[in-house]
Amino acid sequence: MTGMNEGSPAMLGHPMIAQPNHDELVEQMFVRDLKVFVSGTLEPTQRAVAQKLEAVAPLTNSNSPVEDLRDRMMGIESFKTWIALKRESQRHLWSAVGESVERQKDSLEALSQIATPRGSVTLDPDFVAPAYITGADIHLMPGGNALDDGSLLQGAVMDRGGAVFMLGRNGGMLNDLRGHTAMAHLPTAYPDMKPLKILEMGCGIGTSVVPAATWFPDAEIHGIDVGASILRYAHARAEHLGAPIHFSQQSAEHTNFADGSFDVVFSCVVLHETSQAAASNILAESRRLLRPGGVAIHLEVPLMNTFGMMWEELSAEIEAEFNNEPYWRGALSADYGALMGAAGFKDVKVGYQSTAFAGPHSPLKFGDTSDGVFRSWFVTSGTA
């Protein structure tokens, strides 16, 4: 959120997002600045130390050189301090945001009561979330993504916390640049596609599916996820943003939609939070749901080009272990072209889509080279 004023429209975001009082805002900004310090000042220092260790003595564990590097780094106190600060700043983030959201629970629940909704939300009281979702609180968010306490507060925590976590780099308090970028891939790579029915898999609180309504206002748009609380919030959030979206509680591995139901199926940063087996199932399901000629777009973190670089691999290991991202390494090393082919897609594309900072008016660029973190996103796509 660097360089943005909390009172500006971009920062306020939308009526559903929890608004902190003075002391809560100060605490959230402190956490933001601490996270910037941990990643922007402390991490480069640790990278330099690791590179010196590599230069002094080659990594000898040929089966896992990154583990060799980790063993060496664990003997350095500043490295362990960096890990501790990285984890605790994340825990502090959710604590600070959670207390603020809890204070506003009555007003948020009142705002969620939409008299004449344009979209809908369908929950399944018998739904059982996959073990890879419930096995750990992803990103250390207490309760995780599948929590259902009968309220929408988990969604409210995810919304405010996610925007602070991303430091404003993913679209301010709307946190929506990934969705705009996924939609930008259609006119970039498939300019003749004019979708009338779109599905987002793993939609969370709707930050990426609402942009689909901006790009394609005539389309019928659906979003699915595993968490009842976040879906309640997603529906209210979309309604306040004027987006008629139909949300339902389903697993992206096996949905209840009929074959060929959609023109476009997409996901945003979902595959790195699933098991490798689940990722293959999700790709196959996205293929099943497409009509002939339909397009699937799966957007992921733009770090695939760093696999094989020792510090980036070690940093990924730390992220997986201390921020509850157990499938991060597998996502970075996966051959998405092969996985898409195995799922039955044609015209498979693998590359980097430049971030759509200007929404539907953004310059369109897709290619083999990443523009850097937050300036482009990894995308694999294909047709049915």
Disulfide bonds with the S-S distance in Angstrom:
none
